[in-house]
Amino acid sequence: MSLARALSRLPEDGGHEMIVRDILMLFSKHQREWMTADDVWCRTGHASAAAERILETLRESYVFNSRVGEPTEYAFTGDIALVVEIDSFVKRIRAHRDHMQSNVAKFRERYSPN
C-alpha cells in the first residue's frame, strides 16, 4: 500500500494533485463508506472521468479497496500508515497552494497601477 506509488502513476500537475487531494480528503472523512465515481463527482465537483481514473490508480496501488459491480465502488479502510502518508501529501499541497497565492499577491502589489 503506497500513496507514493499511486502518485507516481498520475500526471504531475497541479490540477491532478488538487483532484487527488479532494478525493483523499473525502474518503478520509468517510472511512469504510462505499462510493462510486459518480458519488465522488457529486461530492467533490470533479468530473467523473477524471475521478474514475484517479480512483482506479488508487485502487491498483492498494490505497483504496474496491467492490466489483456495475458501477465499481471504492472505500478507504483507514490504514494508519496510509493516513500519515495522506496527511503529509495534503499538507504539501496546501503549502504549495499557499506559496503560489502569496507570490501572486506580491506580484499584484508590486505591479498594480495604483
C-alpha positions in Angstrom: 0.0 0.0 0.0 1.5 3.3 -1.0 0.2 6.6 -1.9 3.6 7.5 -3.4 3.2 4.6 -5.9 -0.2 5.8 -6.9 1.0 9.4 -7.3 3.9 8.3 -9.5 1.4 6.8 -11.9 -0.6 10.0 -12.3 0.4 13.1 -14.3 2.4 15.6 -12.2 0.4 18.8 -12.5 -1.5 21.0 -10.1 -4.8 20.0 -11.5 -4.4 16.3 -10.8 -2.9 16.9 -7.4 -5.9 19.0 -6.4 -8.3 16.3 -7.5 -6.3 13.6 -5.7 -6.3 15.8 -2.6 -10.0 16.3 -2.7 -10.7 12.6 -3.2 -8.4 11.6 -0.4 -9.9 14.2 2.0 -13.4 12.9 1.0 -12.5 9.3 1.7 -10.6 10.1 4.9 -13.8 11.8 6.3 -16.0 8.9 5.2 -13.8 5.8 6.0 -15.4 2.5 5.2 -18.1 4.1 3.2 -18.5 2.7 -0.3 -18.7 5.3 -3.1 -18.8 5.1 -6.9 -17.0 7.5 -9.2 -20.4 9.4 -9.6 -20.7 9.7 -5.8 -17.2 11.2 -5.8 -18.1 13.6 -8.6 -21.2 14.7 -6.8 -19.3 15.4 -3.5 -16.2 16.9 -4.9 -17.4 18.5 -8.2 -14.6 16.9 -10.2 -15.5 15.3 -13.5 -16.5 11.7 -13.2 -13.9 10.5 -15.8 -11.0 12.2 -14.0 -12.2 10.9 -10.7 -12.6 7.4 -12.0 -9.0 7.3 -13.4 -7.6 8.5 -10.1 -9.8 6.1 -8.1 -8.6 3.2 -10.3 -5.0 4.2 -9.8 -5.5 4.5 -6.0 -7.2 1.0 -6.1 -4.3 -0.5 -8.1 -1.8 0.9 -5.6 -3.9 -0.6 -2.7 -4.8 2.8 -1.2 -8.5 2.1 -1.7 -10.4 -1.1 -1.6 -13.0 -1.9 -4.3 -16.1 -3.9 -4.8 -16.6 -5.0 -8.4 -20.0 -4.4 -9.7 -21.8 -2.0 -12.1 -20.5 0.5 -11.2 -17.4 -0.2 -9.2 -17.4 1.0 -5.6 -14.4 2.2 -3.6 -13.7 2.6 0.1 -10.8 3.6 2.3 -10.3 1.5 5.4 -8.1 3.9 7.3 -4.8 2.1 7.5 -2.6 4.2 9.9 0.4 4.2 7.6 -1.7 5.5 4.7 -3.4 8.1 7.0 0.1 9.5 7.8 1.0 9.5 4.1 -2.2 11.2 3.1 -1.8 13.9 5.8 1.7 14.6 4.6 0.5 14.8 1.0 -2.4 17.2 1.9 0.0 19.4 3.9 2.4 19.6 1.0 -0.3 20.5 -1.5 -1.7 23.1 1.0 1.8 24.7 1.5 2.4 24.8 -2.3 -1.0 26.5 -2.9 -0.4 29.0 -0.1 3.1 29.8 -1.6 1.6 30.3 -5.0 -1.1 32.6 -3.7 1.4 34.6 -1.7 3.5 35.1 -4.9 0.5 36.2 -6.9 -0.4 38.7 -4.1 3.2 40.1 -4.1 3.2 40.4 -7.9 -0.1 42.3 -7.8 1.2 44.6 -5.1 4.3 45.3 -7.0 2.9 45.8 -10.4 -0.6 47.2 -9.8 -1.3 50.6 -11.4 -2.5 52.2 -8.1 
